[in-house]
């Protein structure tokens, strides 16, 4: 069988999601570090976003679709449970994180630092993002009270959240918010020790 290729920059939280899915399932893969809108990416994603996947004649885009494919085509622990109710809960939390949490923490807050003009983050942009984060963090704090987002095991919902929490803790306001929690802090520290998380740690971003 052809080698599974994950195409996208390792700094991307969504690229890390699919890489973690591979690690959790014990699936060998090759990371092809390509930025958005490069030819390999544009050939698979209609809007040039990463990650994309190539596996023989199978090509896919969008991290949820890729992770589902990896989960369903390989043995190992189920990242999406067979139980319909638990599977729906996984879908629910992936949707919540992708549509509400990621846009604030990654697209507004983290990007204000990483892509700061002349290396000087805009305090107004950061402040606005932090105010939104203050509304979101208590929701996550309650959601992971038992150690997982869904049920009593590590699922794709957790994989989808962990890279975001990683970046949240890399900058001062986000680190302070994470440190102020009990459940969320313990949740992050516990799952950050997983091999799948450690093996997919992103290198420093180069511009």
Helices and strands as residue ranges (DSSP letters): E 4-7, H 13-25, E 29-32, H 39-42, E 52-55, E 58-61, H 63-72, H 84-96, I 97-101, H 102-104, I 105-110, H 111-114, G 117-119, H 123-143, H 156-168, H 172-179, H 183-192, H 195-198
